[in-house]
């Protein structure tokens, strides 16, 4: 497994950041490619299951396998990563083979015909362990299958994505509090911001790949739902849970929770969606003002920096409202890295370059695993390691590689990354 030397990689990174600040993106793109292909992806290459298919994700930060279970949440995310690398960064067929290997395993063992959706968890060889328990698995399946269709030229992946999307959209519209929503609770009479946020991008990818206006309309409707129902202009923040019907409110502590990483992620989703499939009117300057507001809200100014997982009006959320609210997980920082460099690209505002620089220095100090490759994924508020389970008992092969991929695409092309890659052989 390749592990980069800390001193030389940091030194090169600082030089690349300096070049980028001066308006020259090429060196930063080269550095990001090195980080992705020589430090992050070798870790995941060692976890590919060559016997049964799929990829092992129940692993420790050092790569030690804890269990052979395959959580489809992570499997489909990995499909997106491998297919996107093949589509935009490196046309080596091995990346396409990896995506096909994992996706084939998922289809063979994880599709639940009676539910028209995807299982949550399979055993090592594919036996069903947990069935239809999370609408989010469907979202990640759509995302992975769209990107794989674009990579392989096989339209059956788009057909499967349509079936998955149509069933998921119907569930979201009709199931209310009973919507399968693992690992998070939907409180009685409430709805979660995570559903329109996640599906806005995944359905937009399907719209871009198929050219079907119904999916574009659904994606834009999801953006409108976040704007109209979850953003509070008085508090100037996006709440994670709101009443499902007008006049209803969530429990007091629950209704005061903002998940900064979700908001940051959702706002850069919005920029890519608008760029790919359009939305009128759209106030770009307001999107970036709101982004900066949530960067400031989420950053711990009292104890060593870093983004909290969840906050309320007084600071980190209380455990009964959102578990582990004061933790510093890797994924909000990866989302913020892409958001920061995108903000610099779109606005030219120095504040975004300052954030980008700060976040990379913070990551080098606390998250990058210089011994084992990849990043440490879970830290306490004081930046000490956390080995327990926060949401899923997995080390997820998604947020970090996706962030690096999109940063590279942006810096190399000078354009916003598309929500779905251009097909190598399908007519979009």
C-alpha positions in Angstrom: 0.0 0.0 0.0 1.4 3.4 -0.9 1.7 5.9 1.9 3.0 9.4 1.1 5.8 10.9 3.1 4.3 13.6 5.3 7.0 16.2 5.2 7.5 16.2 1.4 3.7 15.9 0.7 2.9 18.8 3.0 5.7 20.9 1.6 4.4 20.3 -1.9 0.9 21.0 -0.8 1.8 24.4 0.7 3.6 25.3 -2.5 0.6 24.3 -4.6 -1.7 26.3 -2.3 0.5 29.3 -2.9 0.3 28.9 -6.6 -3.4 28.5 -6.5 -3.7 31.7 -4.4 -1.7 33.4 -7.2 -4.2 32.2 -9.8 -2.3 29.2 -11.1 -4.4 26.0 -10.4 -2.2 23.4 -12.2 0.1 22.6 -9.3 -2.8 22.1 -6.9 -4.5 19.8 -9.3 -1.3 17.7 -9.6 -1.0 17.6 -5.9 -4.6 16.5 -5.5 -4.1 13.7 -8.0 -1.1 12.5 -6.0 -3.1 12.6 -2.8 -6.0 10.7 -4.4 -4.1 8.1 -6.4 -1.1 7.5 -4.1 -2.5 8.0 -0.7 -6.3 7.4 -0.7 -7.2 4.9 -3.4 -4.4 2.4 -2.6 -6.1 1.9 0.8 -9.4 1.0 -1.0 -7.7 -1.2 -3.6 -6.6 -3.4 -0.8 -10.2 -3.8 0.4 -11.7 -5.1 -2.8 -13.3 -8.5 -2.3 -11.8 -10.6 -5.1 -13.8 -13.7 -4.1 -17.4 -12.7 -3.6 -17.5 -9.2 -5.2 -18.0 -5.9 -3.5 -15.7 -4.0 -1.3 -14.9 -4.4 2.4 -15.8 -1.4 4.5 -16.2 -2.8 8.0 -12.5 -2.0 8.5 -10.5 0.0 11.0 -8.4 3.1 10.0 -5.4 0.8 9.7 -7.2 -1.4 7.2 -7.8 -4.3 9.5 -11.1 -6.0 8.6 -13.6 -6.1 11.5 -16.4 -7.9 9.6 -17.1 -9.1 6.1 -20.6 -7.5 6.0 -21.4 -5.4 2.9 -23.5 -2.3 3.7 -25.0 -1.3 0.3 -25.0 2.3 1.5 -21.2 2.2 1.1 -21.1 -0.3 -1.8 -23.1 2.0 -4.1 -21.1 5.0 -3.1 -17.9 3.1 -4.0 -19.4 2.4 -7.4 -19.8 6.1 -8.0 -16.2 6.8 -7.0 -14.6 4.1 -9.2 -16.9 5.0 -12.2 -16.3 8.7 -11.8 -12.5 8.2 -11.7 -12.7 6.2 -15.0 -15.0 8.8 -16.6 -13.1 12.0 -15.7 -9.6 11.4 -14.3 -8.1 8.1 -15.5 -9.4 5.9 -18.3 -7.5 2.8 -17.0 -10.0 -0.1 -17.4 -9.2 -1.3 -13.9 -11.4 1.5 -12.4 -14.4 0.5 -14.6 -13.8 -3.2 -13.6 -13.9 -2.2 -9.9 -17.2 -0.3 -10.4 -18.8 -3.2 -12.3 -17.6 -5.7 -9.8 -19.3 -3.9 -6.9 -22.4 -3.0 -8.8 -22.9 -6.6 -10.1 -22.6 -7.9 -6.5 -25.2 -5.4 -5.3 -27.7 -6.3 -8.1 -27.2 -10.0 -7.6 -27.8 -10.0 -3.9 -29.2 -6.7 -2.8 -32.2 -5.8 -5.0 -35.5 -6.5 -3.1 -38.2 -7.1 -5.8 -41.2 -6.9 -3.4 -40.0 -3.6 -2.0 -38.7 -2.2 -5.3 -35.7 -1.0 -3.4 -32.3 -2.0 -2.0 -31.3 -4.0 1.0 -29.3 -2.2 3.7 -26.9 -4.9 4.7 -25.6 -8.2 3.2 -23.3 -10.8 4.6 -19.9 -11.4 3.1 -21.0 -13.7 0.3 -24.3 -11.8 -0.3 -26.8 -13.4 2.0 -29.4 -10.9 3.2 -28.8 -9.6 6.7 -31.0 -6.5 6.9 -33.6 -5.6 4.3 -35.3 -2.4 3.2 -34.5 0.0 6.0 -33.1 3.2 4.4 -34.3 5.4 1.6 -30.7 6.7 1.4 -29.5 3.4 0.0 -31.8 4.0 -3.0 -30.3 7.4 -3.4 -26.7 6.2 -3.5 -27.7 3.3 -5.8 -29.1 5.9 -8.3 -26.0 7.9 -8.1 -23.7 4.9 -8.6 -25.7 3.4 -11.4 -25.9 6.7 -13.4 -22.2 7.1 -13.3 -21.6 3.5 -14.1 -23.9 3.8 -17.1 -21.9 6.7 -18.3 -18.7 4.8 -17.9 -19.8 1.5 -19.4 -22.2 2.6 -22.1 -24.7 0.0 -20.7 -28.1 1.6 -20.6 -29.5 -1.2 -18.3 -27.9 0.7 -15.5 -30.0 3.7 -16.3 -33.1 1.5 -16.5 -32.4 0.2 -13.0 -31.7 3.7 -11.8 -35.1 4.8 -13.1 -36.9 2.0 -11.4 -35.2 2.8 -8.1 -35.9 6.5 -8.4 -39.5 6.1 -9.3 -40.2 3.8 -6.3 -38.2 6.1 -3.9 -40.0 9.2 -5.0 -43.4 7.5 -4.4 -42.3 6.4 -0.9 -41.1 9.9 0.0 -44.4 11.4 -1.1 -46.6 9.0 0.7 -45.0 7.3 3.7 -44.6 10.3 6.0 -43.1 9.4 9.4 -42.9 5.7 8.4 -40.3 6.4 5.6 -37.4 3.9 6.1 -34.7 6.3 7.3 -31.9 4.4 8.9 -29.7 5.4 10.7 -31.6 8.5 11.7 -34.9 8.9 13.5 -37.9 10.7 11.9 -39.7 12.3 14.7 -43.5 12.1 14.8 -45.0 14.7 12.5 -41.6 15.8 11.2 -39.6 15.5 8.0 -35.8 15.5 7.6 -33.7 17.9 5.5 -31.5 15.0 4.5 -34.1 13.5 2.1 -34.5 16.5 -0.3 -30.9 17.4 0.1 -29.5 14.0 -0.9 -32.1 13.3 -3.6 -31.7 16.7 -5.2 -28.3 15.7 -6.5 -29.0 12.1 -7.2 -32.1 12.8 -9.2 -30.3 15.6 -11.0 -27.7 13.1 -12.1 -30.4 10.9 -13.5 -32.0 13.9 -15.3 -28.7 14.9 -16.8 -27.9 11.3 -18.0 -31.4 10.6 -19.4 -32.5 14.0 -20.5 -35.9 13.4 -18.9 -37.5 16.5 -17.7 -39.6 14.8 -15.0 -36.4 14.1 -13.1 -35.1 17.6 -13.6 -38.4 18.9 -12.2 -38.1 16.6 -9.2 -34.6 17.8 -8.5 -35.5 21.4 -8.7 -38.5 20.8 -6.4 -36.2 19.3 -3.8 -34.1 22.5 -3.9 -37.3 24.5 -3.4 -38.4 22.4 -0.5 -35.1 23.1 1.3 -35.4 26.8 0.6 -39.1 27.1 1.6 -39.4 24.6 4.5 -35.9 24.1 6.1 -34.2 27.5 5.7 -35.2 30.0 8.5 -34.5 33.5 7.4 -34.7 34.8 11.0 -32.2 32.4 12.4 -30.4 32.5 9.1 -29.7 28.8 9.1 -31.0 25.5 7.7 -32.7 23.3 10.2 -32.3 19.5 10.0 -35.9 18.7 11.1 -39.1 20.6 10.6 -42.8 19.9 10.9 -44.3 18.0 8.0 -47.5 20.0 7.9 -47.9 23.8 8.2 -48.2 24.9 11.8 -46.6 21.8 13.3 -43.3 21.9 15.0 -40.7 19.3 16.0 -39.8 18.6 19.6 -38.0 21.7 21.1 -34.4 20.4 21.1 -34.9 18.5 17.8 -36.2 21.5 16.0 -33.1 23.6 16.9 -30.6 21.3 15.2 -28.5 22.3 12.2 -26.0 19.8 10.7 -23.3 22.1 9.2 -21.8 19.4 6.9 -25.3 18.7 5.4 -25.9 22.3 4.8 -22.5 22.9 3.1 -23.0 19.7 1.1 -26.5 20.7 0.0 -25.4 24.2 -1.0 -22.6 23.0 -3.3 -25.1 20.5 -4.6 -27.3 23.4 -5.5 -24.5 25.1 -7.5 -23.8 22.0 -9.5 -27.5 21.2 -10.1 -28.2 24.7 -11.3 -25.2 24.6 -13.6 -26.2 21.2 -15.0 -30.0 21.3 -15.3 -30.9 24.9 -14.5 -33.2 26.6 -11.9 -34.7 30.0 -12.4 -34.5 32.4 -10.6 -31.4 31.5 -8.7 -29.4 33.9 -6.5 -25.8 32.7 -6.7 -24.6 35.5 -4.3 -27.1 34.5 -1.7 -26.0 30.8 -2.0 -22.4 31.8 -1.2 -23.4 34.2 1.6 -25.4 31.4 3.2 -22.4 29.0 2.7 -20.1 31.4 4.6 -22.7 31.7 7.3 -22.8 28.0 7.9 -19.0 27.7 7.8 -18.9 30.2 10.6 -21.7 28.6 12.5 -20.2 25.1 12.4 -16.5 25.9 13.2 -15.4 25.3 16.7 -13.7 28.6 17.8 -13.2 27.4 21.4 -11.4 24.1 21.2 -8.8 23.5 18.5 -11.0 24.3 15.4 -12.8 21.9 13.2 -16.5 21.5 12.2 -19.0 20.2 14.7 -21.2 17.4 13.5 -24.4 19.1 14.8 -25.2 22.4 16.5 -28.1 24.3 18.0 -28.5 27.9 19.0 -26.1 27.5 21.9 -23.3 25.4 20.3 -23.0 21.7 19.8 -26.3 19.9 19.9 -27.5 18.0 22.9 -27.3 14.2 22.7 -31.0 13.8 22.8 -31.4 16.0 19.8 -28.5 14.7 17.6 -26.1 12.1 18.9 -22.3 13.0 18.9 -23.0 16.6 18.0 -19.7 17.8 19.3 -17.6 15.3 17.3 -15.2 16.3 14.5 -15.9 13.8 11.7 -13.9 13.7 8.5 -16.7 14.1 6.1 -17.9 17.7 6.8 -14.3 18.8 6.3 -14.1 17.0 2.9 -17.4 18.7 1.9 -16.1 22.0 3.0 -12.8 21.6 1.1 -14.7 21.3 -2.2 -17.1 24.1 -1.2 -14.2 26.4 -0.4 -12.4 26.0 -3.7 -15.6 26.2 -5.6 -16.5 29.4 -3.7 -13.1 30.8 -4.7 -13.6 29.8 -8.3 -17.1 31.3 -8.5 -16.7 34.5 -6.5 -12.9 35.3 -6.4 -13.4 36.2 -2.8 -10.2 35.8 -0.8 -12.2 34.5 2.2 -12.7 31.2 0.3 -9.0 30.7 -0.5 -8.3 31.4 3.2 -10.8 28.7 4.2 -9.3 26.3 1.6 -5.8 26.9 3.0 -7.0 26.5 6.6 -8.9 23.3 5.9 -5.9 21.6 4.2 -3.6 22.5 7.0 -6.1 21.2 9.5 -6.5 18.0 7.6 -2.8 17.4 7.4 -2.5 17.8 11.1 -5.5 15.8 12.2 -7.1 13.7 9.5 -4.6 12.5 7.0 -3.4 9.0 8.2 0.3 9.2 7.4 1.0 5.7 8.5 -1.9 3.7 6.9 -3.1 5.9 4.0 -6.5 7.5 3.6 -7.8 9.7 6.5 -8.8 9.1 10.1 -12.6 9.3 10.0 -13.8 10.0 13.6 -12.3 12.3 16.1 -13.7 13.7 19.4 -14.0 17.4 20.0 -10.5 17.5 21.4 -9.3 15.8 18.2 -8.5 12.5 20.0 -9.4 9.3 18.1 -12.9 7.8 18.5 -13.4 4.1 17.7 -17.1 3.7 18.3 -19.9 3.8 15.7 -21.5 7.1 14.9 -23.9 6.2 12.1 -22.9 3.0 10.2 -20.1 0.7 11.5 -18.0 1.3 8.4 -15.1 3.3 7.1 -16.8 4.9 4.1 -15.0 5.1 0.7 -16.9 8.1 -0.5 -16.8 11.6 0.9 -13.0 12.0 0.7 -12.4 10.5 -2.7 -15.4 12.4 -4.1 -14.2 15.7 -2.7 -10.7 15.1 -4.3 -12.2 14.0 -7.6 -14.4 17.1 -7.8 -11.6 19.4 -6.8 -9.4 18.0 -9.5 -12.2 18.3 -12.1 -12.8 21.9 -11.2 -9.2 23.0 -11.2 -8.3 21.1 -14.4 -11.3 22.2 -16.4 -12.0 25.6 -15.0 -15.7 24.6 -15.0 -18.1 23.4 -12.4 -18.1 19.5 -12.4 -21.3 18.1 -14.0 -23.8 16.2 -11.8 -23.3 13.2 -14.1 -20.3 12.6 -16.4 -20.7 12.7 -20.1 -21.3 9.1 -21.4 -18.5 7.5 -23.3 -21.0 5.7 -25.6 -24.5 6.6 -24.6 -26.4 9.5 -26.1 -27.4 11.9 -23.4 
